[in-house]
Amino acid sequence: MADLIGLDEAEKLDVAQVHELYRKYVNRSQVRLMTSFGFGRDLVDHAEGAYVYTRDGRKILDFTGGVGVLNHGHNHPRILAARRRFQERRRMEVHKTYFSPYLAALGHNLAAVLPGDLTRSFVPNSGAEAVEGAVKLAYKYHGGARQRILRADNSFHGKLLGSGGLTGGTQNHFAFPTIPGIGTFTYDDLGSVRREIDASRDARGRSDVYALLVEPFSASTMRWCSEEFLRGLRELCTAEDIVLVFDEIYTGWGKTGSMFHFTRYDGLVPDVVTTSKSFGGGKSSVSAYVAREPVFRKAYDNMTDAMMQSTSTTYYGFGEETATAIEAIAIAVEDDYPARARALEAVLAPGLERIRKAHPDCVADVRGAGALFGVFLTGGPKVLDLIAKLPAGLAKDPLIRTKVVTAAVIDTLYRKHDIYTYNTLNGRSPLIVSPPLVAEPEDAERFLDALDATLEEGMTRLLGRFIRERVTSW
């Protein structure tokens, strides 16, 4: 009989044992990388709200927001209760030939929250699946007659073969095969979009573009589209019959101060919007695309194609996941998550600007909205000297200076101040400030004080210590 590790035994593993099992069965290099940070040397006992509690008794303020997953915080009591209710009543999880009251209700609620005729939903597991579902919808809408799809130069739409290809070139360092016909436009530049569309025309002047994907707020680069650009896209896509897809996987459910970032603009309606991350309330792996009725009906609303999307993934409309999403939406609406994000912004925006001015040698820029900001860190000549001492393989990375500087600040915030943050590995790799929307303004003040104290040490000292104690083991 196989020598299996049971649940009780798994929960008793110490950090050294976990590291060793990761080395053997998950990824050895992941252990080397993550143990460079204090949190890579800890195990979590439990988590609640905006806080993580480690096994050695530390209480850590989680300002990562679960990389967009935790608008509701850790283990929201209403989310836990919804999942318990589903389990205790022994509801059926999945069976494609029975209709699901949860999926029906969730579809209604998505339509109720979103503007216009965004009424038709597809509910798979991950954000990347939602993106690929939206792309398939757009391609099917045109009956396969068009072959081009446009994405922004700074885009991030996932890491599957299709969605990975739709992710901007600066986000990838290895070229996997992907879907054909991908064109790139400059983010927030309508003229660039027009040029790409014109370049795709045939001899009769007809466009070959079937879809255009864009993030109204780019969480990986902390940039956002102007209202003029988004409305211009809508007008252009309508005129050319191009399916316009807004990717709000990270920014949905209140994160930037409106329920979805694009909904701050009255009357602006894409053909499809994708959502995931906080859509599952921090407990459920669930995503969705929601399409305008005419687009969806033309693609799939016929007897031949009615099951083409809903049977394309085993866990489509999974019972407990959809029940959880129903409760997650209700909480976001009833507790006014957009207003909570704006309350956090009222503390973070002026506080981060104050820190930028106080530490001009450390902070190059600060950008963001609601409860989602990026702090772009830098360093002087001495920092360059320290970077030059890194192992040869690392020193070749053109972004290594920014990555290591940001990593040094993240490590100090965690070790000295019990605050957990992260940085994107995309674009300019900023320090991400992304508290869950259950965090209070006092939590934001605590973070600002800790960041100020960390930068007060000076970037040369921070980086020198980080390289000496952490990076040399790489």
LINJOPE-V132564 format. One record per residue. N is the residue number from 0. PHI is phi in whole degrees, -180 to 180 (none if undefined). OMEGA is omega in whole degrees, 0 to 359 (999 if undefined). Layout:
n: <N & N>
phi: <PHI & PHI>
omega: <OMEGA & OMEGA>
This chain:
n: <0 & 1 & 2 & 3 & 4 & 5 & 6 & 7 & 8 & 9 & 10 & 11 & 12 & 13 & 14 & 15 & 16 & 17 & 18 & 19 & 20 & 21 & 22 & 23 & 24 & 25 & 26 & 27 & 28 & 29 & 30 & 31 & 32 & 33 & 34 & 35 & 36 & 37 & 38 & 39 & 40 & 41 & 42 & 43 & 44 & 45 & 46 & 47 & 48 & 49 & 50 & 51 & 52 & 53 & 54 & 55 & 56 & 57 & 58 & 59 & 60 & 61 & 62 & 63 & 64 & 65 & 66 & 67 & 68 & 69 & 70 & 71 & 72 & 73 & 74 & 75 & 76 & 77 & 78 & 79 & 80 & 81 & 82 & 83 & 84 & 85 & 86 & 87 & 88 & 89 & 90 & 91 & 92 & 93 & 94 & 95 & 96 & 97 & 98 & 99 & 100 & 101 & 102 & 103 & 104 & 105 & 106 & 107 & 108 & 109 & 110 & 111 & 112 & 113 & 114 & 115 & 116 & 117 & 118 & 119 & 120 & 121 & 122 & 123 & 124 & 125 & 126 & 127 & 128 & 129 & 130 & 131 & 132 & 133 & 134 & 135 & 136 & 137 & 138 & 139 & 140 & 141 & 142 & 143 & 144 & 145 & 146 & 147 & 148 & 149 & 150 & 151 & 152 & 153 & 154 & 155 & 156 & 157 & 158 & 159 & 160 & 161 & 162 & 163 & 164 & 165 & 166 & 167 & 168 & 169 & 170 & 171 & 172 & 173 & 174 & 175 & 176 & 177 & 178 & 179 & 180 & 181 & 182 & 183 & 184 & 185 & 186 & 187 & 188 & 189 & 190 & 191 & 192 & 193 & 194 & 195 & 196 & 197 & 198 & 199 & 200 & 201 & 202 & 203 & 204 & 205 & 206 & 207 & 208 & 209 & 210 & 211 & 212 & 213 & 214 & 215 & 216 & 217 & 218 & 219 & 220 & 221 & 222 & 223 & 224 & 225 & 226 & 227 & 228 & 229 & 230 & 231 & 232 & 233 & 234 & 235 & 236 & 237 & 238 & 239 & 240 & 241 & 242 & 243 & 244 & 245 & 246 & 247 & 248 & 249 & 250 & 251 & 252 & 253 & 254 & 255 & 256 & 257 & 258 & 259 & 260 & 261 & 262 & 263 & 264 & 265 & 266 & 267 & 268 & 269 & 270 & 271 & 272 & 273 & 274 & 275 & 276 & 277 & 278 & 279 & 280 & 281 & 282 & 283 & 284 & 285 & 286 & 287 & 288 & 289 & 290 & 291 & 292 & 293 & 294 & 295 & 296 & 297 & 298 & 299 & 300 & 301 & 302 & 303 & 304 & 305 & 306 & 307 & 308 & 309 & 310 & 311 & 312 & 313 & 314 & 315 & 316 & 317 & 318 & 319 & 320 & 321 & 322 & 323 & 324 & 325 & 326 & 327 & 328 & 329 & 330 & 331 & 332 & 333 & 334 & 335 & 336 & 337 & 338 & 339 & 340 & 341 & 342 & 343 & 344 & 345 & 346 & 347 & 348 & 349 & 350 & 351 & 352 & 353 & 354 & 355 & 356 & 357 & 358 & 359 & 360 & 361 & 362 & 363 & 364 & 365 & 366 & 367 & 368 & 369 & 370 & 371 & 372 & 373 & 374 & 375 & 376 & 377 & 378 & 379 & 380 & 381 & 382 & 383 & 384 & 385 & 386 & 387 & 388 & 389 & 390 & 391 & 392 & 393 & 394 & 395 & 396 & 397 & 398 & 399 & 400 & 401 & 402 & 403 & 404 & 405 & 406 & 407 & 408 & 409 & 410 & 411 & 412 & 413 & 414 & 415 & 416 & 417 & 418 & 419 & 420 & 421 & 422 & 423 & 424 & 425 & 426 & 427 & 428 & 429 & 430 & 431 & 432 & 433 & 434 & 435 & 436 & 437 & 438 & 439 & 440 & 441 & 442 & 443 & 444 & 445 & 446 & 447 & 448 & 449 & 450 & 451 & 452 & 453 & 454 & 455 & 456 & 457 & 458 & 459 & 460 & 461 & 462 & 463 & 464 & 465 & 466 & 467 & 468 & 469 & 470 & 471 & 472 & 473>
phi: <none & -62 & -86 & -93 & -94 & -79 & -62 & -59 & -68 & -60 & -70 & -100 & -61 & -89 & -64 & -65 & -67 & -62 & -58 & -66 & -66 & -61 & -59 & -81 & -125 & -119 & -164 & -61 & -68 & -64 & -65 & -61 & -71 & -72 & -75 & -71 & -111 & -56 & -69 & -75 & -110 & -116 & -119 & -86 & -86 & -160 & -144 & -154 & 61 & -95 & -126 & -116 & -114 & -86 & -65 & -90 & 94 & -81 & -112 & -105 & -77 & -91 & -104 & -87 & 61 & 61 & 53 & 94 & -83 & -108 & -55 & -85 & 77 & -79 & 52 & -58 & -59 & -72 & -67 & -61 & -65 & -64 & -72 & -62 & -58 & -60 & -70 & -66 & -89 & 52 & -67 & -82 & -74 & -155 & -167 & -65 & -93 & -107 & -75 & -106 & -64 & -70 & -65 & -62 & -67 & -65 & -59 & -61 & -68 & -61 & -64 & -69 & -82 & -87 & -82 & 60 & -102 & -76 & -130 & -110 & -113 & -127 & -126 & -91 & -100 & -115 & -60 & -62 & -66 & -63 & -62 & -66 & -64 & -64 & -66 & -62 & -59 & -64 & -65 & -68 & -56 & -93 & 63 & 76 & -80 & -111 & -124 & -112 & -138 & -112 & -138 & -79 & -69 & -110 & -71 & -137 & -124 & 131 & -128 & -73 & -61 & -75 & -66 & -65 & -68 & -84 & -88 & -56 & -59 & -71 & -89 & -122 & -115 & -138 & -92 & -81 & -67 & -153 & -70 & -80 & 80 & -83 & -116 & -122 & -117 & -82 & -56 & 63 & -130 & -67 & -62 & -63 & -64 & -60 & -65 & -66 & -66 & -64 & -68 & -94 & -74 & -87 & -63 & -95 & 85 & -88 & -73 & -104 & -90 & -97 & -153 & -132 & -109 & -154 & -93 & -56 & -128 & -88 & -71 & -85 & -121 & 59 & -117 & -141 & -77 & -70 & -60 & -59 & -64 & -64 & -68 & -65 & -60 & -61 & -65 & -68 & -68 & -64 & -64 & -99 & 56 & -101 & -75 & -95 & -114 & -99 & -93 & -120 & -63 & -85 & -91 & -72 & 69 & 100 & -57 & -101 & 107 & -135 & -55 & -125 & -59 & -72 & -75 & -71 & -106 & -59 & 82 & -86 & -135 & -75 & -80 & -145 & -127 & -107 & -146 & -164 & 48 & -69 & -57 & -95 & 66 & 82 & -129 & -119 & -88 & -149 & -144 & -160 & -115 & -124 & -114 & -65 & -56 & -63 & -68 & -65 & -63 & -65 & -80 & -128 & -87 & -151 & -64 & -73 & -107 & -59 & -103 & -62 & -87 & -67 & -103 & -83 & -143 & -58 & -96 & -56 & 64 & -56 & -55 & -65 & -68 & -70 & -62 & -65 & -64 & -57 & -70 & -62 & -64 & -59 & -65 & -60 & -77 & -68 & -91 & 50 & -61 & -58 & -67 & -64 & -65 & -67 & -66 & -69 & -61 & -61 & -93 & -70 & -61 & -69 & -65 & -69 & -66 & -62 & -67 & -59 & -70 & -76 & -131 & -65 & -80 & -109 & -114 & -85 & -164 & -137 & -143 & 160 & -158 & 60 & -108 & -144 & -129 & -121 & -108 & -94 & -94 & -149 & -167 & -88 & -59 & -64 & -65 & -62 & -63 & -67 & -61 & -63 & -88 & -68 & -54 & -54 & -63 & -73 & -62 & -77 & -69 & -63 & -102 & -63 & -59 & -64 & -63 & -73 & -59 & -66 & -62 & -64 & -70 & -58 & -65 & -69 & -57 & -75 & -71 & -95 & -124 & 56 & -127 & -103 & -131 & -151 & -130 & -76 & -98 & -112 & 55 & -93 & 53 & -76 & -71 & -92 & -110 & -142 & -65 & -63 & -79 & -89 & -66 & -103 & -54 & -64 & -65 & -66 & -63 & -62 & -60 & -61 & -62 & -68 & -65 & -60 & -65 & -65 & -69 & -63 & -67 & 94 & -67 & -63 & -67 & -59 & -72 & -59 & -65 & -64 & -65 & -65 & -92 & -119 & -74 & -60 & -79 & -67>
omega: <181 & 179 & 185 & 173 & 179 & 182 & 179 & 181 & 179 & 182 & 180 & 179 & 175 & 188 & 178 & 179 & 178 & 178 & 182 & 178 & 175 & 180 & 185 & 193 & 181 & 181 & 182 & 182 & 177 & 177 & 179 & 181 & 188 & 177 & 172 & 179 & 180 & 183 & 175 & 181 & 180 & 168 & 182 & 175 & 177 & 182 & 181 & 178 & 181 & 187 & 174 & 181 & 183 & 182 & 180 & 170 & 179 & 176 & 188 & 174 & 185 & 178 & 174 & 186 & 181 & 184 & 176 & 186 & 195 & 170 & 182 & 184 & 178 & 170 & 176 & 185 & 179 & 177 & 178 & 181 & 179 & 181 & 176 & 180 & 179 & 183 & 184 & 179 & 176 & 178 & 180 & 183 & 188 & 170 & 192 & 183 & 170 & 174 & 181 & 176 & 180 & 179 & 178 & 181 & 180 & 177 & 177 & 185 & 175 & 179 & 181 & 183 & 185 & 184 & 172 & 182 & 169 & 191 & 186 & 189 & 169 & 193 & 174 & 187 & 191 & 177 & 179 & 177 & 178 & 178 & 181 & 175 & 178 & 179 & 178 & 178 & 182 & 179 & 180 & 178 & 179 & 176 & 181 & 184 & 178 & 189 & 184 & 176 & 185 & 175 & 181 & 181 & 180 & 189 & 167 & 184 & 178 & 186 & 171 & 183 & 179 & 182 & 176 & 176 & 179 & 175 & 188 & 185 & 181 & 182 & 186 & 175 & 175 & 186 & 172 & 172 & 183 & 179 & 182 & 168 & 182 & 174 & 186 & 173 & 179 & 182 & 177 & 180 & 185 & 178 & 178 & 178 & 180 & 181 & 179 & 179 & 180 & 181 & 182 & 187 & 175 & 184 & 180 & 177 & 182 & 181 & 177 & 183 & 179 & 181 & 172 & 180 & 176 & 171 & 178 & 172 & 181 & 183 & 180 & 180 & 181 & 172 & 177 & 181 & 174 & 175 & 180 & 180 & 182 & 178 & 176 & 175 & 181 & 181 & 182 & 181 & 176 & 182 & 184 & 183 & 176 & 180 & 183 & 183 & 172 & 177 & 179 & 183 & 179 & 194 & 179 & 173 & 167 & 193 & 185 & 175 & 169 & 188 & 165 & 186 & 184 & 185 & 173 & 182 & 185 & 174 & 179 & 183 & 174 & 174 & 179 & 171 & 178 & 179 & 175 & 177 & 185 & 174 & 180 & 174 & 180 & 183 & 189 & 174 & 185 & 178 & 177 & 155 & 178 & 187 & 171 & 186 & 182 & 180 & 182 & 183 & 180 & 184 & 194 & 188 & 173 & 188 & 181 & 188 & 187 & 182 & 186 & 180 & 190 & 178 & 184 & 177 & 184 & 188 & 174 & 176 & 181 & 192 & 184 & 179 & 180 & 176 & 178 & 180 & 176 & 181 & 179 & 177 & 181 & 180 & 181 & 180 & 186 & 179 & 176 & 181 & 175 & 178 & 178 & 177 & 180 & 177 & 176 & 178 & 181 & 176 & 187 & 186 & 178 & 180 & 179 & 177 & 176 & 178 & 178 & 181 & 181 & 184 & 184 & 179 & 182 & 186 & 180 & 186 & 174 & 178 & 174 & 179 & 178 & 179 & 181 & 181 & 172 & 176 & 185 & 187 & 182 & 179 & 183 & 183 & 180 & 177 & 178 & 178 & 179 & 179 & 181 & 181 & 179 & 175 & 188 & 182 & 180 & 184 & 180 & 180 & 183 & 180 & 188 & 180 & 181 & 183 & 184 & 176 & 180 & 179 & 179 & 178 & 178 & 182 & 180 & 177 & 182 & 187 & 186 & 189 & 179 & 177 & 185 & 178 & 178 & 174 & 174 & 175 & 184 & 175 & 183 & 171 & 180 & 166 & 183 & 175 & 191 & 182 & 172 & 185 & 171 & 176 & 180 & 176 & 178 & 176 & 178 & 177 & 179 & 178 & 181 & 178 & 181 & 179 & 178 & 180 & 179 & 182 & 178 & 177 & 181 & 186 & 180 & 179 & 180 & 184 & 179 & 179 & 181 & 180 & 182 & 187 & 188 & 192 & 182 & 179 & 180 & 999>
